[in-house]
């Protein structure tokens, strides 16, 4: 019985986002301060709600930044994969933080629907307009890697939602300014909560799946199993497991029934190449089974 493993350096697949996160956090902290001050002066729940959400984004960005840093640390004797899983935990905590923010926004908005407060429309328009620019600029910082890294996608979703929300607040301020309909402010706050929830739900689902070692999104196990069975000399596949080491790296283990040990190295090389190029799986561990009668698990091969 032979064993083969695709070896990689501890920092493989981990990018350095220090500058990106530093800029994003600096911009958002400054804007949160502005929104809180003018939200209180203008009596706008929409601005305060947006400030609360932006504050949760700052915490989320800090989590994502910390996880990104920890993921780049060297593996150790006791943590053989290093701390790469922290990127998954950061994405999960980001989603949970957002759910708390949504609940707070919705609760206050419902209360204000019964007793609307007067809102200074022009202040809301100016401050939220600044938010559109800042959030859009921050969003662009994470655009390039949003599809390949769930941790970065969490940051991108937050910023994209914030840009849209701030735009909604601008529209609310204009309508209030010309119509005097004050209950629009808490109504828009509820819409803000709904928009955040939609983006948060997808982030929560994907991060929870990765935290539970589910097969990462975009990978079809049956397709990989069919590929492995099609390899020369391979008669069956069992105990196939696929999971995320981090938000950017995927691992696979499998038992392959291959009675003839010849060309083992050739088959391993082909497996590593195809898994990496076609399925983005960088860490593959294959165990050969020579006995075609019964698999180790007791299931016939």
N, C-alpha and C positions, 0 to 999 in steps of 0.2 A: 504494500500500500504506500503510495507516494503522496506527498503534500506539497502544494505550491501556493505561493502568496505573492501578489503584486506589491512590491515595496515602494514606499514614497517617503520623502522627507517630512518631518513633523510640521513644517509650516506650509506644506503644499496646499494650494487652493485658497489661501487666506490673503486677502489684500489689505493694505494699510489705508484706512480711511480717516486718520487722525485730523488732517487739515480740513477735510470735508465736514466732519462732525463739529469741529471747533467753530467754523464759520456759521454753520446751521444753528448751533446752540446760542452763539453770541447774538445773532440776528433775532432769534425768537425770544430770548430773555429780555432784550431791549424793547421788543414790541409788547410783550406781556405787561411790562411796567407802564408803558404808554396807555394800553387798553384799560388797565385797572384804574389809573388816575382819571382818564376822561370818561370811563364808564360810570364812575361814581359821581363825577361832576355833572354828567348829562343825565344821570338816572336811567341809563340804558341797560336792561337785562341782556339784550342781544350782545352788547359789547362785553359785559362781564362774563357771559356764558362763553363767548369766543375766547376771552382771556383765560378762563378756566381750562378750556380745551387746549389752548396753546401752552399752558403751564404743564398739562399732562403730556403734551408733545415734547416739551423740554426734558421732562423726566424720562420719557420714552427714548429720546435721542441719547440721553446719558446712559441708559441701560444698553442700548444698541452699541454705543461707542465702547463701553466697558467690555461687552461681550466680544466685540471685534478685536479688542486688544488681547483679551484672555485667550481667544482662539489662536492667536499667533504665538502663544507660549510653547516652549518645548514640551514634548511628551516626557513622562517620568516612569519610574518602575511601577508605581501604583496607578498612574493614570496613563495607560498605554496609548490612548487616543488624544492625550493632552486635555485641554479644556474647550475643545471645539463645540461641544454640546451647549455651551453657554449661549451661543447665538440663537439656538432654538428656544431656550428658556427666556431669553430677552424678548423674542418675538411674542411668546406666550404671555409674559408679564405685560408687555405693551398692550395687548388686546384686553387684558383684565383691567388695566388702568383706565383704558378708554371706556369700558363698560361702566365703571364707577362714575366717570365724568358724565356719561350719557344720563345716568339715573339722576344725578344732581341737577343737571340742566333741565330735564323733563319735569322734575318735582317743582322747581321754582317757577317754571314757565306756566304750569297748570295753576299754581297759586295766583300768579299775576293775571291770568285770564279773567279771574273773578274780580280782581281789583287792579285794573291797568294803571300804571304810573305814567306821568307825563315825561316824554323823551325829547331831548334837544336834538332834533333831526340833523342840523348842519354839523354838529360835533360827531355824530355817529357816521355820517357820510365821509368826513375827512379822515377820521381814525381808521375806519374799516377800509378805506381806499388805500391807505398806507399798508394795511395788512395784506391786501391783494398783491401788491408789489413784492413785499417781503416773503410771503408764503410761496408765491410763484417762483421767485429767485431761489429759495431754499429747495423747493421741489426739483428744480432743474439739477441741483447738485447730486441728486440720487437717481436721476432718470436712467443713466447708462446701465446700471447694474440691477435695476429693479426686478428684472425677469429671472436673473440667475441666482439671486440671494434673497431668501425670505426675510432675513434681518434687515437688509437694505430696503426691501419692498415695504416693510412696516413703516420705515421712516418716510418713504415716498408717498404712501397712502395717506399718512397723517398730513403731510404738507399739501398734497393735492386737494384733500378734503378741506383744509383750512383756506386755501385760495378760493375755492368755490363758495365756502361759507361766508368768507369776508365779502365776496361779491354780492351774496344774498343780503348781507347786512347793509351794504351800500344802497341797494335797491329799496330795502325797508326804510332807511333814513329818508330817501327821496320821496317815497310815498307818504310817510308821516309828515314830512315838511309841507307838502302841498295839500294833503287831505285832512290832517289832524286826527286820523284814526289811530289812537294809541294802542289798541289791543293787537295791532299788527306786530308789535315788538315781541310779546310772548309767543305769538303764533309762529313767527319766524324762528324763535328759539327752539320750539318743538320740531320744526322742520330741520333745523341744524342737528338736533339729537338724532332724528331719523336717518339723515345722510351719514352721520358718523357711524351709526349702528350698522348700516349696510356694509361699509368698508371694514369695520371691525369684525363682523361675523366671519367674513372670508379669512381674515388674518387669524382669528381664533381657531377656526376649523383646521387650517393648514398647519399652524404651529402645534396644536394639540396632537394632530396625527403624527407629526415628526417626533414630538416628545414621547409618544407611545410606541415609537419604532415602527410605525406603519410604512408601507411602501411610499416613497416620495411621489408627489404629483408629477404626472407626465411619463411615468414608467409603468409599462404593462408586464406583469410577471409571466403571464402565459406566453407572451411573445419572446421573452428571454428564455423561458424553458424550451420553447420550440427551437430556438437557435442552438442551445446547448445539446439537445438531442440530435440535431442535424450534423453535429461534428463527427468527423471520421473516427470510427471505432467506438463511439459512445452509444450504448444501448438503452440507457435510462437515466433519469435525473430524479433525485429526491432530496428532501430537507433543504429546499431552496429558500433562502432568507435574504431580503433586501431592506435596508434601512438607511436613514440619514445620520451621518456622523456629525454633521453641522448643517447649516442652512445652504451650504454650497457643495458639500461632499457626500457621496453615496458609497455604501459598502455592500458587498454581496458575499454570501457563503453558499456552497452547494456540494452535494455528493454526486459524483458522476460514475455510473457503472461502465467501466471500460476494461474488459477482460485482457486485452492485449496491451502490455505496457509500452510497446514500441511507439515512437512519435509522441510521447507524453509532453516533452518540452515544446514541440511544434504546436500541439493542441493548446497548451497553456498560453503560448505567445499569441495565437489567434483569438483566444477568449479575451485576453487582456486588451488587445487592439480593438476588437469589436465593441466590447463593453464600454470602453472609454470613448471611442469615436461616435458610436450610435446612441448610447444610453447615458453618457456622462457618469459612468461608474468607475471611480478611480482605484478602489480598494477591493480586489477580488481574491477570495480564498477558495481553492478547489481541493476537495478530497477525493481521491480515486477509490473505487470499489472494484475488486477483481472477481468476486464471487457473484455470478449472475443468478443464483438460485434464490437467495433471501437477502434483503437489505438489512442493515443493522437495526433499524427501527422495528423489524418484524413484519414489514409490509413487502409483499412480493414485488420485485423490480420489473 
